């Protein structure tokens, strides 16, 4: 299937590792004019080198942290300076950590800034151009809104889901879609190093909780992202699509 992505400018944040990295490789393989953004430049260089070695155009490297107030403008200016506009935005930068239920404002401010405000502000920096060209695809990598305890990211991701639904209604007639993808257990830096570092425990968890029987790979997210980024996905808008091997137990 031709996803009609060749030559379309795309930006992937959080592209140095995990889901962002896997997604960047897939979009490059589909022929996108790609920009990759993250804090760790040496890892972005690795991704760019791997994409080039695979026979695709070397992506534009945008070495920026998404958190500072001026980050959206700096990212937009570098992106538009190279490509002129942006058709596809993949908001993959984020982080998650459990906190005590009575934790103070500092942890909440930090987590909400990274997992909600940074995504909202970068999207707003690019969406006006998408409206002018009557085409845009925004895909947010979010997370579970079924918390087992208190986690700032859970609240922030739930906010992204609600905000994205509202944005889909506001922008649908402009040819823009905005969808959210909560990943299950995907083999990423956070999962391997923090959540499930023990391979035996990882296998036991998959056997007990994941109908597919294994943890997913970043490309399992990236393949869906590539489709949602394409003109073929024009009628999928404002959705929350879980990519978790069937781990989520709720039918609705």
Number of C-alpha atoms within 10 A of each C-alpha: 4 9 15 15 23 15 14 19 22 27 29 25 29 26 30 25 21 20 26 26 26 21 26 32 23 19 26 26 16 18 17 25 24 25 26 26 27 23 17 15 15 12 15 24 18 13 23 27 15 14 19 15 11 13 10 18 17 19 23 19 20 22 17 19 20 25 19 12 12 12 17 22 15 17 23 20 16 15 24 14 10 13 17 12 18 24 25 30 23 28 25 26 26 22 14 15 14 13 15 11 10 7 11 10 9 8 15 17 12 15 22 19 20 22 29 22 20 22 23 17 19 23 18 13 16 24 22 12 17 20 16 11 15 15 21 29 25 27 24 23 25 29 27 17 16 11 13 9 11 15 19 24 28 24 20 22 23 18 18 23 24 13 15 24 19 13 17 21 14 11 19 19 12 15 18 24 28 28 26 26 22 19 20 20 24 22 18 20 13 17 16 15 11 11 13 16 13 12 10 10 11 17 14 14 16 19 14 11 15 20 13 13 16 20 20 20 15 21 21 17 25 20 15 14 24 23 18 23 28 19 15 13 14 17 11 12 22 21 16 19 14 18 19 21 20 14 17 15 8 7 4 3
